[in-house]
Amino acid sequence: MDQQLNTALNSLSEQTGKISIALHYVGGDMEKARQMVAGSYRDLFALKIVYNSSAMHGAVLIFYNQVYSKIMNPFGYVITSYATRQLEPGNDWKLFEKEMQEVIAAESPDEHLGNTLKSRLYESFTFQFARELARFLEGKNTIAIERAFQKLIQYILNQARIDVRVEAQQISSLDMELYSATTQKLDQATLQGQGQADAQAESAKASASASSEEIVEGKDGVQLILKASLILAPIKGKEISKLQSGDRVKVSLVENTPKAIQVAQALNAYKDGNFAPVVARVKSVKYDPAAGYTLHGIIAKGIFVKIVEEEKSIKVAMDTVYEMAKGEMVPDEPKMNVKVIILLAAAFLLLLGIVVVLVK
């Protein structure tokens, strides 16, 4: 009986630990965390890449977060010789990662080129590249995926010709955290802090659910909610922490769905397969220390966008026409008042001078 109880307690403790990890990666959303632990919510693609040229070869394992359009913990190597052993990207990502480690231990990778590959991958993974990659992954277009990484690796390693094979495997951030041998792990302090934040987030979420201000499809005229990202303006933009309801910000749609394309076309913001920026009127701004900022905005009647931004010190591009209009409405009136005061003062002094002359 005691053994059964200990087994049950250990299982409960393990489940709680998994929930805490999942909560970190889904920004405190308990429902998504439970789905992730159950295996029904997968937010990552493990991209297994093998490349080979006459001068060098290597492999890369990239964890691509399709929700936030960013890469996490790229692991790779570059060996300056022709490959004598070819890894198979069709294998499960855990086996592929293990085989990469074996190659690194057995051969002599170029450390400088390996570091360059890793840093340049981060630099080259722009929003545009991520958006194209998401479209290819959604359409399971392996040829387009391989072509995209072929161009990227050729550029990074300065190779005129290189053969690239890529396989994408859908997994979750929890899988990465638990089973990857090369990724940086969450520390205990982060998870403990997450637990406290989760309790507050759950309480706030419960209050929001009961509030009539919650923005959900089919309620209060909300016909559709699309995922979007903020357009940044590091110099002239407005700090994200200062955004408030009513502000007009520039955003770009990030979900390549028929509905999103239809809306973008109606707003003249879709051309040659690419989304152009649109203006959204901010409806709500919420901040969570664990997840960052969540914004809802209106881009057309009944059409809302939802933006999740983890960065806390960015500047956002604003609608310049609207901002100029606001600026003209405020300062113009005081300027007119100053002119009137000056004219009145001059008239008073002139009148005073005439009176003095007449008295003499």
Protein Blocks (a to p, Z undefined) as FASTA:
>chain_A
ZZmmmmmmmmmmmmmmmmmmmmmmnnopaklmmmmmnopacfbdcdddddddfkbgcddd
ddddfklopaehiacddddbddfbdcdfkbcfklmmmmmmmmmmmmccdfklmmmmmmmm
mmmmcfklmmmmmmmmmnopaklmmmmmmmmmmmmnopabdcdddddddddfklmmmmpc
kbccddfklmmmmmmmmmmmmmmmmmmmmpmkbccehiehiabdcdddddddfklmccfk
lgcehiacddddfbdcfklmmmmmmnopagehiacddddddfbdcddfknopaddddfbg
hiacddddfbfcbccdddfklmmmmmmmmmmmmmmmmmmmmmmmmmmmmmmmmmmmmmZZ
